Amino acid sequence: MNIVQFDLCLIREHCSSMNVKAPKTRRPHGELKPLIISMAEEIVEGEGLSGLNARRLALGADCSVGTLYNLFGHLDGIVRAVNLSSIAILGQSLKKALDAAEDDTEQRLIAMADTYFDFAMQHPHRWETMFRFRSEADKDETMERAQEQLFLILRSAVGGKLEDNILRAMWASVHGVAELSMNRHLTGVLSGTERHYARLIVMAGLRGIEVLKNEGQI
């Protein structure tokens, strides 16, 4: 025990004997920031963005709201941190699926579509926060780079066989199926078969691209 720790012990014993609350030992900012992010992730995962507020986080982290804003600038900064973590989780899942897929463009894209669809179904609140949250803060280059990394994983799945604009259009369609399925707006579809529609987009897209190429339209 060093001198500082010894002095703190004496203060606590003295305060206890006088029925006075001892001063709190504040966490260093280096420990406080990951704690707050972890708490925010747990809230978003379980309740969605609506359950997230500065007072709740500050209370859970045993710090002031002012300290929280000093660390993140504003609540948007915390949501961005949660979204970066969500992107990292999704990216790891996509890479794992890609590594396990057959060496065939269609099968690799189907594996990516399945993984993307499953992430939306298994983490609906995270997924919703990633794509529906609109920050009022300045543009975040870190977030843009993280999102671009996801696209690079997708690009690596096709090995240069598809142009970026075609790949983005195809993936936007898969995204639409995931969102409609998550919100149960994909009508006329048996429950549990929604993922098949994401696969159909991939298969039909690849065949359609070949037809358009042969006709000289792309």
C-alpha positions as CSV (number, residue, x, y, z in Angstrom):
1,M,0.0,0.0,0.0
2,N,1.5,3.4,-1.0
3,I,1.1,6.7,0.9
4,V,-1.9,7.8,-1.3
5,Q,-3.8,4.6,-0.7
6,F,-3.0,4.7,3.0
7,D,-4.3,8.3,3.3
8,L,-7.5,7.3,1.4
9,C,-8.1,4.5,3.9
10,L,-7.6,6.8,6.8
11,I,-10.1,9.3,5.3
12,R,-12.7,6.6,4.7
13,E,-12.3,5.2,8.3
14,H,-12.6,8.7,9.7
15,C,-15.7,9.5,7.6
16,S,-17.2,6.2,8.5
17,S,-16.8,6.9,12.2
18,M,-18.5,10.3,11.8
19,N,-21.3,8.9,9.6
20,V,-20.0,11.0,6.7
21,K,-19.8,9.8,3.1
22,A,-16.2,9.3,2.0
23,P,-15.0,10.9,-1.2
24,K,-15.4,8.7,-4.3
25,T,-12.4,7.4,-6.1
26,R,-13.0,8.6,-9.6
27,R,-12.1,6.4,-12.5
28,P,-9.5,7.6,-15.0
29,H,-11.0,8.8,-18.3
30,G,-9.1,6.0,-20.0
31,E,-11.3,3.5,-18.0
32,L,-14.5,5.5,-18.0
33,K,-14.8,5.8,-21.8
34,P,-14.9,2.1,-22.7
35,L,-17.2,1.5,-19.7
36,I,-19.7,4.0,-21.0
37,I,-19.5,2.6,-24.6
38,S,-20.1,-0.9,-23.2
39,M,-23.1,0.2,-21.2
40,A,-24.5,2.1,-24.3
41,E,-24.0,-1.1,-26.4
42,E,-25.9,-3.1,-23.9
43,I,-28.8,-0.6,-23.9
44,V,-29.0,-0.3,-27.6
45,E,-28.8,-4.1,-28.1
46,G,-31.7,-4.7,-25.6
47,E,-33.9,-1.6,-25.9
48,G,-32.8,0.3,-29.0
49,L,-31.8,3.9,-29.4
50,S,-34.9,5.2,-27.5
51,G,-33.4,3.7,-24.2
52,L,-30.2,5.7,-24.5
53,N,-29.8,9.0,-22.7
54,A,-26.9,10.8,-21.0
55,R,-28.3,10.8,-17.5
56,R,-28.8,7.1,-17.5
57,L,-25.2,6.5,-18.7
58,A,-23.7,8.9,-16.3
59,L,-25.6,7.3,-13.4
60,G,-24.4,3.8,-14.5
61,A,-20.8,4.9,-14.9
62,D,-20.9,6.9,-11.6
63,C,-19.9,10.1,-13.2
64,S,-21.4,13.5,-14.0
65,V,-23.3,14.2,-17.3
66,G,-20.7,17.0,-17.8
67,T,-17.9,14.4,-17.7
68,L,-19.7,12.2,-20.2
69,Y,-20.0,15.1,-22.6
70,N,-16.3,16.0,-22.1
71,L,-15.4,12.5,-23.1
72,F,-17.7,12.2,-26.1
73,G,-18.7,15.8,-27.0
74,H,-22.4,14.9,-27.1
75,L,-24.7,11.9,-27.1
76,D,-24.2,11.6,-30.8
77,G,-20.5,10.7,-30.0
78,I,-21.6,7.8,-27.9
79,V,-24.0,6.5,-30.6
80,R,-21.2,6.8,-33.1
81,A,-19.0,4.6,-30.9
82,V,-21.8,2.0,-30.6
83,N,-22.2,2.0,-34.4
84,L,-18.4,1.6,-34.9
85,S,-18.6,-1.4,-32.7
86,S,-21.6,-2.8,-34.6
87,I,-19.8,-2.3,-37.9
88,A,-16.8,-4.2,-36.5
89,I,-19.0,-7.1,-35.3
90,L,-20.7,-7.3,-38.7
91,G,-17.4,-7.0,-40.5
92,Q,-15.9,-9.9,-38.6
93,S,-19.0,-12.0,-39.3
94,L,-18.8,-11.2,-43.1
95,K,-15.1,-12.1,-43.2
96,K,-15.7,-15.4,-41.4
97,A,-18.5,-16.3,-43.8
98,L,-16.3,-15.4,-46.8
99,D,-13.5,-17.6,-45.6
100,A,-15.8,-20.5,-45.2
101,A,-17.6,-20.0,-48.6
102,E,-16.9,-22.0,-51.7
103,D,-14.5,-20.5,-54.3
104,D,-17.5,-19.4,-56.5
105,T,-18.7,-15.8,-57.0
106,E,-22.4,-16.7,-56.6
107,Q,-21.8,-18.9,-53.5
108,R,-19.6,-16.2,-51.9
109,L,-22.2,-13.5,-52.4
110,I,-24.9,-15.7,-51.1
111,A,-22.8,-16.4,-48.0
112,M,-22.4,-12.6,-47.6
113,A,-26.1,-12.0,-48.1
114,D,-27.0,-14.7,-45.5
115,T,-24.7,-13.2,-43.0
116,Y,-25.9,-9.7,-43.5
117,F,-29.5,-10.9,-43.3
118,D,-28.8,-12.9,-40.1
119,F,-27.1,-9.9,-38.5
120,A,-30.2,-7.8,-39.0
121,M,-32.5,-10.5,-37.6
122,Q,-30.4,-11.3,-34.6
123,H,-29.4,-7.7,-33.7
124,P,-32.4,-5.6,-34.9
125,H,-31.8,-2.7,-32.5
126,R,-28.1,-2.5,-33.4
127,W,-28.9,-2.7,-37.1
128,E,-31.6,-0.1,-36.9
129,T,-29.2,2.3,-35.0
130,M,-26.5,1.8,-37.7
131,F,-28.7,2.8,-40.6
132,R,-31.5,5.0,-39.2
133,F,-29.6,7.2,-36.7
134,R,-29.0,10.6,-38.2
135,S,-26.4,12.7,-36.4
136,E,-26.6,16.4,-36.2
137,A,-22.8,16.7,-35.7
138,D,-20.2,17.2,-38.3
139,K,-19.3,14.5,-40.8
140,D,-17.4,11.7,-39.1
141,E,-14.5,10.4,-41.3
142,T,-13.8,7.5,-39.0
143,M,-17.4,6.2,-39.5
144,E,-17.1,6.7,-43.2
145,R,-13.9,4.7,-43.3
146,A,-15.5,1.9,-41.2
147,Q,-18.4,1.7,-43.6
148,E,-16.1,1.6,-46.6
149,Q,-14.3,-1.3,-45.0
150,L,-17.5,-3.3,-45.1
151,F,-17.8,-2.6,-48.8
152,L,-14.2,-3.7,-49.4
153,I,-15.1,-7.0,-47.8
154,L,-18.0,-7.3,-50.3
155,R,-15.7,-6.3,-53.2
156,S,-13.2,-9.0,-52.2
157,A,-16.0,-11.6,-52.5
158,V,-16.3,-11.0,-56.2
159,G,-12.6,-10.6,-57.0
160,G,-13.1,-7.7,-59.4
161,K,-15.7,-9.5,-61.5
162,L,-18.4,-6.9,-60.8
163,E,-18.2,-3.1,-61.0
164,D,-18.7,-1.2,-57.8
165,N,-21.9,0.5,-58.9
166,I,-23.5,-2.9,-59.8
167,L,-22.3,-4.4,-56.5
168,R,-23.7,-1.5,-54.5
169,A,-27.1,-1.8,-56.3
170,M,-27.3,-5.5,-55.6
171,W,-26.4,-5.0,-52.0
172,A,-29.0,-2.2,-51.6
173,S,-31.6,-4.7,-52.7
174,V,-30.4,-7.3,-50.2
175,H,-30.5,-4.5,-47.6
176,G,-34.1,-3.7,-48.5
177,V,-35.2,-7.4,-48.0
178,A,-33.5,-7.4,-44.6
179,E,-35.3,-4.2,-43.5
180,L,-38.7,-5.3,-44.8
181,S,-38.3,-8.7,-43.1
182,M,-37.1,-7.1,-39.8
183,N,-40.2,-4.9,-39.7
184,R,-42.5,-7.7,-41.0
185,H,-43.4,-5.6,-44.1
186,L,-42.5,-8.3,-46.6
187,T,-46.1,-9.4,-47.3
188,G,-47.2,-12.6,-48.9
189,V,-44.1,-14.4,-47.6
190,L,-44.1,-17.4,-45.3
191,S,-42.3,-16.7,-42.0
192,G,-38.8,-18.2,-42.1
193,T,-38.4,-18.0,-45.8
194,E,-37.4,-14.3,-46.0
195,R,-33.7,-15.1,-46.3
196,H,-34.5,-17.0,-49.6
197,Y,-35.5,-13.7,-51.2
198,A,-32.1,-12.2,-50.4
199,R,-30.5,-15.2,-52.1
200,L,-32.8,-14.8,-55.1
201,I,-31.6,-11.2,-55.5
202,V,-28.0,-12.4,-55.7
203,M,-28.7,-15.2,-58.1
204,A,-31.1,-13.2,-60.4
205,G,-28.7,-10.2,-60.2
206,L,-25.7,-12.2,-61.4
207,R,-27.7,-13.8,-64.3
208,G,-29.2,-10.5,-65.2
209,I,-25.8,-8.8,-65.4
210,E,-24.6,-11.4,-67.8
211,V,-27.6,-10.8,-70.0
212,L,-27.1,-7.0,-69.9
213,K,-23.5,-7.4,-70.8
214,N,-24.3,-9.6,-73.7
215,E,-26.7,-7.0,-75.0
216,G,-24.1,-4.3,-74.5
217,Q,-26.2,-2.3,-72.0
218,I,-23.5,-2.3,-69.3
